[in-house]
Amino acid sequence: MQTRISDAFRDTPEGLEADAILRSCVHCGFCTATCPTYQLLGDELDGPRGRIYLIKQVLEGGQASEKTQAHLDRCLTCRACETTCPSGVQYGHLVDIGRTLVDRQVGRPMGERLLRWGLRRLVAHRERFAALLAAGRLFRPFLPARWRAHLPVRQVAGSWPEIRHARRMLVLQGCVQPSATPLTNAAAARVLDRLGISLLAADEAGCCGAISQHLGATEEARGAARRNIDAWWPHIEQGAEAIISTASGCGVLLKDYDHLLRDDPAYADKARHVAQMSRDLIEVLQQEDIDQLRADRADSIAVHAPCTLQHGQQLPGAVEALLEKAGFRLTEVPDAHLCCGSAGTYSLLQPELSGKLLEQKLAALNSGAPEYIVTANIGCQMHLASRSVRPVLHWIELLDRV
């Protein structure tokens, strides 16, 4: 794609990166076939190719409008288009740049600004989210039905094994997961302990930064990354093998810390090292002997593969293969490549589109009549559970039970 980036953006870091991404696009349109919002709405501007043109127009000096902003807002950043693209277009990075530039030009109504500010200030902070969740559970009977459905069932995490193995790995605790689904990381710690690996949680680390990043607050995301690197670095120097994420959405950004902090002279090298050390939990278990984790009976399982795992981290089929090896029976899930509609804060900011995608995803997951639905991401887990008639678990819970 030929570009004529305007003087205002040509020599900026964002302009240079966007120009390189745009030039890699060959207009083929393969991306539209796998875009959930294009399939729902049938509008070229609600598909990756159309959004790329909108961003290109702004970078070339065109004036963005509220319509431009709406088309970019409706993007899930599921990155299915990246999996399909034969040219390797880094659409995820481009749409983050585009949203930031458009928001600067167009602005937002006060209500939208307050909602986005509240999400960054409440959801992305562990203690604040825990307090918000506790209040929600306390006043649950008085909440609207839509909000009640999104309150996660209270979990008992159980014991966390003491640090006793020579092999040690760090785990990202995150912001939502410790209070919403505390069983996930505790189950991961118990499973890894059985495999001879001790799992460490650095209390000083917090949100990965993804919420801020996708809401256009890039500097906040960089601050979160720096805080996490500082919290983990002493453990890295003491020999921690890896930094594990049990939430695939967080794992995508951890692996992108080198890009996020590439222009920070104080953190660029450390960010590169952290990105190289970052692993989704499934990547760790793929390398271990899991014979002792085989299930006694073959429960039927429907696996929801989050977009952040199969497209963002390029690990399609990894969870499915491990669970089959462990003795579980997997039911067929049609259109498994499509998004469930969670997409971080998308279910709150775009509830109508998110709800339609959720209905489609649950119909696909339930089509094989599984006993459980499992996934690899906290956001997807909570989103699916809000309307599912079947239990929705993180897949590591199954291995914790055997």
N, C-alpha and C positions, 0 to 999 in steps of 0.2 A: 504494500500500500504506500503510495506516495504521500508525503506530508509537507506542509508549509507552516511549521510552528511559528506562532507570532513572537515578536520581540519580547513581549512580557513574560513568556515562559521558556523561550529557546535555550537559555543558558542556566536555567535553574535545575537543581537535582531532579525535581518532579518532571520538568519538561524533557530533560534528556532521557530519563527512564521511559516516560510515556512514548516519546518519539521512537525509541528502539523497539518497543512492544508493538506499536502501530505498524511499523515498517515490516514486521514479521507476519502480519495478517495478509492472506491472499484472497479474501472475499469469498471463500469456497462455500460457506453456509452450512458445513457439516454440523457446526455447533448448534444450529437451531433445532436439529432433530432430537437432541438430548436435553434441551432447556425446558425445565418444568413450567416456567411462566409463559413461554411462547406456546407450549402445548395447551395451556389453560386459556390464554387470551387471544392467540392467533395474530398478534400484532408484531410486525418485524422489529419495532422499537422496544418490545418487551422480550427480545431475544439478544444473545450476545453480539451478533453482528450489528444489529441496530444500535445497541448501546455503545459499541465501539465507534460508530459513526457520530453519535451524539458527542462523545468525549472528544473526538477528533475536531469537530466543529468548534468546540470551546477552546481547545488548544491552538486553533488556527485563528482565533480572534473573534469568533462568533459569540453572540450574547446568549447565555443560558436562560431558560424560562422555568416556570413552575412545572411545566409539562416535562421538560428535560429532567428535572429533579425527581418527578414522580416515576419516570421510567427507570431511573437508576435506583431509586428506593425499592422498587418492586423486584430488583435482582436479589436472589437468595444468597449469592456468593457460594453456591454449591460446588462450582468448578467442574461440573460434569462436562462443560464445554472444553475445558483443558484436556480432559481425558480423550475426547473425540478429535480434537484439533490436530491435523496432520503437520502443522507448521510450528507447533510448540508455543503458541501465543500465551503469554503469562497474563491472562485475563484478570485473575484475582488481584494482582498488583495494580493493573490499569484501572479497574473499577474503584479501588480505594482512592487513587489519585483523582479520578474524575469526580467522585462524590465530594471530596474536599474542595476542589475548585468550583464546582457548581454551587455548593453551599455558601461559599464566599460571595458569589455574585448574586444569588437569589435570596439568601436568608431563609428563615422559617418563621411561621406564626408563633406567638408566645407560648401557646399550649404545647406545640411540638417541641419547642426548645426546652420547656420545663420537663416534659416527659423524658427526653433524651438525657438531659442533665441528671434527672433523678435515677435513671437506669445506671448511668456511670457512677453516680455517688453512692447508690445503695447496693445494687446487685454486684458490682465489682469489688466490694469490700466485705470480707468474710464476716466480721463481727456485726456490721450493719445489716447484712442480709440475714444472718441468724436471728437478729432481733425482729426484723420484718417478718420472717417466717413464723417466729413464735407468736407474734401479734396476730398474724393471719389465722393461725390454728386456734387461738383463743377466741377470736371473733368470727370464726368460720360460719356459724349459723346465720349471721347477719350479712354475709358477703353475697354479691350477685353470683348466680349459678356458674357463669363462665370463669369467675375467679376461684370459686370453690373447687372446680374441677382441676385446676392447675396446682392446688396445694398437694405436695407429695405426702404419701403415707409415712407416718413416723417409723423409723428403722432403729433397731438395736445393732450397733456395730459389732459388739462382741470384743474379745480380747485382741490386743496387738502384740505379737510375739516380741520378746526381748531381743536386743541386738546380741547375737551369739555366733554369727558365722564370719569367716574371714572375707567372704564375698559380700559386698555391700552396694546397694543402689539407693539413689534418692527418689522420692516421689513428689510430684507436684500436688499439693493439697487443694489449691484452687480457691475460689471464692464461694461458689454455690454448693459444691459437693459435700464439704464437711458437715453441713447442717441438713441439706436436703436428702442426700443418699450416703450417709457415713459408712454404710456397710461395704461400699465398693472398695475403698482403699484398704480397709481392715481385712477384707477377704483377699485382696491382692497380697497383703503382707503375710497372711497365713499360708496361702498357696506357695509363695516364693520361699517362705521359711521351710516348708516341706522339701523344697528343691535345693536347700542349702544356701539360700540368699537372704540376707537381712535387709529389710526395707526401712529407710530413714526418712523422716519428715522434718524438714527445717521449718520451725514455726515462723521465722521471720519472712519466709516467702509467702506470696499471696496470689492474687489474680494474675493470670498469664499476660493480660493486656489486650486480649482479643475483643472484649466488649468495647473498650475505648477505641481501638483501631478501626473497627467496623462502623462506629458511630462518628468517625471523622476526627477524633481527638488523638491524633498520632503522637503528640508529645506526651500525653498521659500514658499511652501504651509504651513508649520508650522508658518512661519513669518506672513503670511496673517491671519491665524487663531488667533494668539496672538493679532494682531492689532484689529481684529473684537471683540474679547473678551474684550479688553481694552475699546473699544468704547461703547460696550453694557453694561458693568458691572454697571456703575452708574445708568442706567435706570432699570436694574434688581434689584438693591438694593432699588430702589424707587417703586417697585411693578409691573413692567411689567409682564404680564401673560405668554407671549410666544414670540418666535422669529420666524417670519413667512418668508418663502421663497415662492415667486410666480414663481420661476424657479425650477422645480423638480430636475434638475441636480445639482444645488447648494444645494438643500435640502439634497441630499444624503450625501454630504461631511459635512454639518453642523451636521448631526446626527452621523457622524463618527469622530467629533473633539476629543472625548474621546480616540479613538484609535490613532489618529494622534499625540496627545500630551501626550500619556500615560506615557512616560519616562521623561517628563518635570516636575520637582518637583515644579516649580513656577506656572505652569498653569494646571497641571493634574486635580485637583479638580474643578477648574473653567470650564475647557473644558468639564468635565463630566456633570456639571450642565447645561451648554449651550446646549450640545447634548440632554439632557433630555427635555429641554424647546423647542427645535426646532420642528416646525410643517410645513408641507406643507399647503398652503392656503386651500386646500380641506378638510384637517383634522379639521380645525377650523370651517368651514361652516357646516360640518357634525354634529357638536354639537349644532348648533344654530337653532332657529325657522325661517325658510325662507319663511313662508307663504306670506309675503309681497313682495317677489321677484318673484312671479309667472308671467310668460309671458302671454300677452293678446292673442297672436296667436302662434300656434304651428309651428315655423320654423323647417325645417328639418336640422339636424346637423349630420355631421360625426365627431366622436371623435377619434383623434389620441392620444392614451395613450403612453406617452414617456416611454422608457425602464427604465429611472431613477425613474419613478413613480410606474410602475407596478412590476418591478423586484428589483430595488435598494431600494425603500422605501416600497415595498410589499403592495401597495394600488391599486390592480387591480379592475377596475369597479367603483371606488369611484366617479370620475367625471361624468361618465355616469349616475349613480344612482341619483346624485344631479340634473343634468340637466333634467332628466326625471321627477323628483319630481317638478321641477320648471315649467314644462309644455312644454318642447321642445320635438320634435319627433326625435329620433335617428335612423339613417340609419345603416344597417348592414355593418360591416367592416371585410372582411375575413382576416384571419391570423393576427389578431390584436396584437398578442404577438411579432411580428417581428419588428426589428429596421428600422427606416426610413433612416439611413445612416448618420445622422448628427453627433452624438456622440462627442460633444465638437469640437475639432479641426480636427476630422477625415475627414470631407468633404474637408479640405484643404490639408491634408497629404496623403489621399488615395482617390483622386477624382474619379477614375474609379469605384472602388467597391462601393463607396458612391453613385455615380450616378445610378448604377444598382439597389441598394436598394431603392433609391428615386423613381425611375420609378415604381417599384413593389408596394411601399407604396401608391403612388398617385393613381395608378390603383385600389387598394383596397378601398381607401377612396372615390373615385369618383364613385364606382360601384353602389351605391345607389342613385346617383344624388342628393346630399345634396345641400342646399342653402349656407351653410358655412362649413368650416373645422375648428375645434377648437383643441387646444392642451394645454399642461400645462408647456411647457419649451421653453425658448427664442431661444435656438439653433435649436430645431425642427421647431419652428414657422418660423424662417428665412429660414431654409433649404427647407421646404415644399413650402413656398411662392415663392421661386426662380423659380419654374416651374409650380406652380398651376394655373389653369384657374379660380379657385374659391377663394374667400377671405379666408385667413387663420388668425384666431384670437386666442388670449388667451381666454379660456373659461370664465374668470371673466368679460370680456367685454360684454358678453351676459346678465349677471345679472345686470351689470351697466346700461343697456339700459331699463330694464323693470320698 
